[in-house]
């Protein structure tokens, strides 16, 4: 593609070189530069791409996009003499997103792209939307924390919101595969880092906002601002769909140009839901006056189901067909997955890794089986928001009969230090009902060993993940495999 077409609408301040030059690839990682590439120098947290401009040129880059004048000034004339184009912009990060969209033919404009943001429920909501629209007969794509799908072809995901090049490449694959819809998780970090810049969303969904990612955003106000920014950038022909039961739900609609749609499980809204009854196999919900039995459980999943119903009918789907399709949907992987074992023990695996998510899951399990012993096993991630650790300890002691604090992804922190932070949130009673076991597999075995007959055991934090990160090493760790193996040993 010609360079001048690729750099269209990127807000260039200075351009020199051959605008008609043919560009074969775009990249922001100098190690991936090939002959004929356009290299975008982006300043990151660990590395600054401006320091690798010379390397990119040596590997055959045909054009350089940058925002740091000093990094290029001393060699600008020499670079131009080599026939390499230079494009200075206000923000390389924003420019990268628009460049990626242009290079891949602006694929988001050729799909009905739906994004969801919020602290909890993103993965479940986009996964269920993808499955439901596939069941309704549409070819769809999915970009989620767990996996990315182009139609029925799936690949493992790396980030909640991928980099702009990956996003637009996959959207282009979806267009080529005949997909009509794409459902995508949009993280606050992804918004702040301009990963979704230049994408045309037909709908944006807000689920909720609770304590998370303060290691990155530093303040809750900044976390909120990044979530809201997603809705601020929606266009007038899009829909802004929000949960008004969350205290920040209406905040998301301030300043948006999009058409607004509300949903609620507590008050009057455009679409409403009420849980009629539930057990471990599912729940009966009444949505907009129509009843449906669904295979998910918990009030938080009632909100997720209402969000997908609201989105589907807003986009023109028939309400009765939507409810019928919803009744067939299974939970997303690692979200309240129930493994039944010997002695009538139920082991629930869930990704809950924030205070709000942990409280929601424990509340659900307590409501469904109030007479059962409830054991909560969890940890907290290392090198992440430390302030939520004592909160999660406090919630666990309030809602569980027994508590086992263990490792999650400790990364470069000591597991013992993380566990000590969690312990800070407990009083004498909570500590007395708790065990602190660093090895997570041993912790799971201990939970099963101390469980009463008919107990419910929650394994929180890992969910769909099949690994643990200790230091900088990623090792295989699949809780479903471990629990199933222990069950087979004891049968």
C-alpha angles and dihedrals in degrees: 000000000000115000095232090059093048094052095046113135096002095123097246116193097189131014127181131167137042109335090188093059114129114242118203100185143002127220144160095200111081090207089065097050115125130181110292095023130141109226120206112201107215126179108229134178098266101022138026113220090208088072089061100050093105090050091050091051090049090054092054108271111169097195137021127207115195142157101197108085094191092059092062106025099091094050101032097107093045091050093050091049088058089059095252117142121230124206120183116198138178092244124015090194094057092041091054091058094051092043090053091050092049094045093054094045099261092284096180088068090059095053136055095249117196121187130190127199132180138101100271134022100032097117095043093048098049092042092052092045090052093048094044096050089047088052089050088059102262125128106235146179130219132203110185145143091261104039146343120230134194101191103309095337110102137190131184115264124231104190134022088241113021126215117282095254093054092044095051093042090055093044088053089051088052092052091049090049092054097251115165099189137035124192115201140182112230114198125200089239090051090053094046091049092050093241091142095042112131095020118127110223121195091196139012122199127201116202107174143306123233139144113314144111094026088136085070105029095036094206134047089231090060091046088053092047092055092050091049092048089069091061093041089063098049113114127238094258091055131085126240107205117190142179103233092190087075111082090232095046096099091041088068090061095055110110095000116138091203126102108265127231125178135203132189144171093198111038146018113304141142088273128019139187137196128190108228099181140336146187135170090286097056145290142267112236133184111213118184089341095309121110125222134170111227131188095229125088137207137051091267088059090049085062091047091051092047090050093054092044091050092048094047097049091042088057090051105266120146110259095223092049089049093052091047091051091045091057090063097050120113122207119272113263113282094013111119092325110177122215114186116211143174119305090031091285117160118206113197118198115200137164093226104146102151129071093249094047093048091049092048093052095045090047091051093050092047092050094048096046108018094164096051124096108254119210119187120201117183147135137188131246120258122237088026138100106322096187094073094057099080089042090058090048090053092049093048093051091048097051109026131070093213129017131202115191113199144146127304117170098329093179109177096343124092111256089221090059092050091049090050090055090052091048090057089072094057129086125214092279093051094048091049090056094046136089121199112210119165097198105077096203090052088047091055091049090050092050091054091045096053095040118115120230109283093017126154116226120194117203101194133188107029102063110151094003116115096191145054125220113219114176102325094324122105112207131183112265120159115175093197090056092047095048093044090050092051091048090053090050092054099042 
